[in-house]
């Protein structure tokens, strides 16, 4: 009797007469979230695209300027330099962060002593803000390079590798946690089958572990790529774009990345901030396109378990 009563209660809850009023009122529950999304994201995003075609100092005095802002952005040597500099930085940091994070994660899942302590230590730098990290590493690098009578902001190469070291130190621990979760999610029967078949540790890593880790690689490469392109506060604190060079009458900051270049465009061009807005739209399109291509490329290689 109790089993029949429970089944009747479940059937009553799933009946069309009960679900119909809930379905009719679903918009009432979605409305607050949708309103917040429109006010906080959608409207500012669309207004930003519109302002990129305008000449303005304040948003209230915007005047339509067509494609002139985009022409100025694409002919700005500092913006083009920042774009290629950021692209190189994103690729190098992507490779180093993910290779080192996976290596650390793989080592810490091999039943070694103090694994939990090492995980905590590696993850802790991710909890420190980017501005603080930039100033800390600036003092560290200058303390090392003072022996060579130079500074991290005096040489472009030092600034580049300084930013790489800083971002790797901050991000490796975070990516390590994602890779550890992926390693622990690999079915044990697959690992056992590989051991029974006589596969070596290297063969197991290449043919079993890495194919099953592709969802983790997808997440980590996406985060590493977008973080590399969006880097701002560490760049501001560590080098602030220095050193400077003069090219064709234009002053170019050799270690200035895209996000910092866009912010500087808003502050330096007080009479027409539309150029900075156009750069921001270009930045969004480039990062979104690269991220989508990366997601499609890595997801196509994921193994269905």
N, C-alpha and C positions, 0 to 999 in steps of 0.2 A: 504493500500500500504506500509506503514512504517513497519508494522508487517511482511509482506512478505519479505521485503528487509532485515530486521534484521535476519530472519530465513535463508535467502539465504547466508548472510555474515557468519553466524555461521557454516552453512554447508560447505561453501568454506574453512573456516579455519580448519575444522576437516577432510577435504578430504584427501585421500591417497596421492594425488600428492603434497600436501603441507607438509604432515608429513614425506614423504619419504626422502627428503634432510636433514631434521633435524635429523632423525634417523641414517642416514649415517654418520653425523658429530658428533654424541654424544661422540665418543671416544676422539675427540679433546678437549671437555670440561672436560672430566673425567681425561685426561692425567696429568695435573698439580697436581691434588689432589692425584692421584694414585702414581705419582713419589715421592711426598712429603711423602706419607705413606711408600713407600718402603725404601726411604733414611733415614727417621727419626725413623721408627719403625721396619719394617720387617727385613732389613739387620742387624741392631744391635741385634735384638732378635735371629736370626738364628746364628749369629756369637757368641753370648753369650752361646748358647747351645753347639756349637762346642768347645769353649774355656773351658767349664766345663769338657771336656774329655782330656784336655791338661795341661801340666806343663809349667808355664810361669811366668815371672816377668813383661815383657812388651808384648803386643799383637803381636809385630813383631817377637819375639823369641819363640813363642809357639811350644811345642813339644808334640806329641801325647802320652798320658799316660793311655789311656783306662779308666777302672772303678776305678782306684786307688783313684781319688779325692772323688768319692762317698763313697767308703769304709771308707776313712778317716773322711768324714763328718758324716756318720752314727755311727761311733765309737767315735766321739768327745763328751765327757760328757757335755761340756758347750753348745753345739748345741742342744743336747737332752733335757737338762734342759730348755733352752730358748724356745724350741718348746712347751713343756707341760706348761710352765709358760705363754706363749703367748696364748695358747688354753684356759686355765682357765681364763685369763684376758679377752679374746674376748667374752666368754660365759657370764661372770658376767656383763661386760659393756653392752653387747647386751640387757640383761634383764632389767637392771636398766635404761638405756637411753630410751628404747622404752616405758617402763611402765610409767616413769616420764613424758616423752614428750607427750604421749597420754593423761595422766591425766591433764597436763597443757593446752593442746590444747582443751580438752573437757570443761574445766572450762572457758576458754576464749571465747568459742562460746555459752555461756549461757546468752548472753545479759547483761553482767556486766559492771559497770562503769569503764572507763579507760582501756578497753581491748586493744586498739591500743597501748597505752603507755606500758602496760605490755608485749605485743608482741615484741616491740622494745627493751625493757630492756633485755628480755630473749634471743633475737637473737644476741645482741651486742658481747658477748664473742666469738662467732664464727668468728668475724672479726679480732681477735687478733691472731698473729702468734704463732705457737706451742712452739718455743724456748722462746719467751717472756713469755708465759703462764707458762712454766716450771720454769723459774727463779722467777716469781712472787709468784707462789704457794710454791716454795722451801722456800722462806723467810717467807711466812705465816705459813707453817707447822713447820719450825724451831722455829719461835717465840712462837708457842703453845707448842711444845714438849720440849723446853728448861727448862720448869718447872719440867720435869721429868729427866733432865740431859741426854737427848738423842737427836737424830736428825732423820730426815726422811731417811737418808742414812745409819743409824746405825742398823736399824732393817728391816728385809725382809718384815714383815707384814705391817709396816708403809709405806714402799715404794710401796707395792702392792696397798693398799687402797688409798695412795696419788695419784697414777696414775689413779685409778678409779674415784676419786673425780674430778681430773683435766679434764679427758676426758668427764665425764658427764656434768660438768659445761660448757665445750666448745660446746658439740654436742647437748644437749637437745633443745636449741633454734632453731637450724637448723631443727631437726626432727619435732619440734613443728609446724613449718610453713607447712611442708608437711602434717602433720595430720590435721591441720586446713583446708587446701585445700580439703582434702578428706572428712572431715565432712561437709563442705559447698557444696560439690558435691552430697550429698545424696538426692535423690528425695524427695521433700516436701510432695508429695502425700502419700508416704510410711509412713512417720512420722505421717501424719494426720490420716491415716488408723489405725495405732497402737493406737493413742490416742482415736479414736472413739470406737475401740474394747475394751477399758478399760485397756490397758497394762500399767503397772507401769513404772517408769523411768528406773528401773533396767532391767525389761523385754525388754523394747525398746532398751536399750544399748546392751544387750546380743544377741537378736534375730533380730534386725534391723540394728543398727548402726555398730557393729563390723563386721558382714558379708559383709556389703557394703563398709567397710573400708579396705578390704583385699588388694586391689592394693597399698594403702598407706603403709600397713604393709610390703608388699613385697619389696617396695623401701627402707623403713627405716631399715628393718632388713638386707637387702643386704649392705647398706651403713655402718651400725653399725658394722657388722661382718667384712667387709673388712678393715674399719678404725681401728678396734681393732687389727687385725693381722698386719697391715702395720705401726703401731705406731712406730715412730722413734725419731722425734725432741723433743717431750715432755719427752720421756724416757731418752734421752741424757741430757736434761737440768735439769730434776728433780733429778734423781738418778745416771745417768751414769753407771747403772748396779750394783752399790754398795748396800749392803756390799759384801765382798768377803769371800768365804769359800774354803778350800782345801779338795779335794776328790780324793783319789788314785793318789796323786802327781800332780793333775791338779787343777789349780785355777779357780773356777767357780764364776761368778758374779750372785748373786741370784736374782736380779731384772732386769737382762738383757733380753730384748725381741728379737725376731728373726731378725728384721731389723737391730738392733744395733749389734747383734752377727755377722751378715754377713759383715757389714762395718768393724768391728774390725778384722774379718778374713782377709780382704784385707790389713789392715794396719800392723797386727802382723806377717803375713806370707809373707814377702817381696820376699822370694826366690821362692815361689810357690803360686800364687794367684788363681790357678785353684781350690783349695779347697773352697775358698770363692765363686767362680763362681758356683761350684757345689751346694753349700748351697743355692745360689740365685735361681737356677733352681728348686731345691726341694721345696723351699718356694713358687715359682710361681705355681707349680703343686698342692701343698696342698691347697693354697688359691683358685685357680681356681676350684678345685674339690668340696671343701666345699661350695663355692658360687653357683655353678651350682645345687648342691643338695638342698640348701636352696631355690633357685629360683623355682625349680620344686615343692618342698613341699608346698610353699606358693601360687604359682599360681594355683595349683590344687584346692585350697579352695576359689578362687575368685568367686564372684557372678556376673553373666552376667546380666546387667541391660537392 
